[in-house]
Amino acid sequence: MNGDTREFPPAVPPGGPASIAPASASAPGPGHGGSAGTPVASVAAPPRPRVRPGAQVTAAVVGVLAAVAVWVTYRFFVTTVPGQTLDELAFTGAAYGQGQLWQVAEPVLDVVSVAFVVGGLGAAMAVALVRRRWVLALQVAVLVGGANLTTQVLKHQLLTRPDLLPGWNGENTLPSGHTTVAASVSVALLLATPRAWRPAMAVLGVAYTGATGVSTLVGQWHRPSDVVAALFVVLAWGAVVCALTPSSSLDVAPRRHRLPSGLPRSNAFASPGSSVVAGLLLLGAAVAGGIALAAGVRLAEAGTVPIGEDVTAYAAGALGVLAATALAFALLLQLRQSTARPRETSR
C-alpha cells in the first residue's frame, strides 16, 4: 500500500504448520555439536552415595565393647587383689634395665605436649578440610577432645584405687593420659586421611602409640592396665566417629576407576592393602596377647617362671600393651574403610 513494495515473510512456512519442528527435536545449541534435527538425550546425574548402615552398626557395637573393656580392665586390675598384684609386679620389674631403656623412652614421652596435640589435631583437620570433609574435620576434633577428657574424668573423678596390697600404693592412675594423647592424635590422622593412605597411617600409629605406652612403663609412670585402658578409651571414641559417618564424609572413587557415566567401577573401593595390614596387626595382637595372658596366668597361679616374677610381669605387661595397641588400630582401620565405603559399591 502507498507504493510500499517490500515483501514480508509468510506467516506460515510452505508445507503448513506440520513442518515446524518441536524445539526439543531441533538442532542442539552452539557448542553442543551434532547434526540438525538430532534429539539431545538428557543424562541423569549419578546417584548420591549413601552410608552403609550395616558397617555403622558394627562400628557402634565395637564402640560399646571397647567401653565395656575399659570397665573390665579397671575392675580386675584395680579392684581385685590378683589384678593389683600382677600390675604391681610389672611396675616393680620396670626398674631392671631402666637406665639404658630410659634414654630411649624419655625422648618419646617428651613428644607428648600441648603443642603436639594442637599440631597433630590441626594436621588431621587440615587434611579433612582439604578433602572437603567438613563434618569429618569436626568429628576428629571431638574424637581427640572427647577421648582425653574421658581419660581425665575417669582417672581423677570417677575411678578410685583401693589399697588391697600391704601399704599405700598411691592414687588411681588409670587410664594413662600420655597414651591417650598419642593414640587419639594418631587415630585422628588415620580417620582423616584418604583411603589409600590409611594402611600406612595405621602402621605408623601402632609404632608411635605402642612406643609411648611402653615408655610410660619404662619410666614407671604407669602400670600396664593404665595403658591398656587408655587404648580402649580411644578405640571407643574412634568407633563412635566411624558409626556416625555422614554421606558427606564418604570416600570418592579416583577418576581412573569411574565409568563414562561418572559412576564408580565395582573395584574402585577395594582395599586389599588394608585387609593385609589389619590381618597382620590382628595376628601380632593375638601372639603378643597370648604370651602375655599365659605369663599372667602362670604368675597368678604362683607357678615357677624362667626369670624373676617381677621381670616376667614387666615383659608380659609390655606385650599386653603392644597387643592392645595393634588390636585397636586394626579394628579402627577396618571400621573406617568399611564405613567410608559408599553403599552403592558394596559387594
Disulfide bonds with the S-S distance in Angstrom:
none
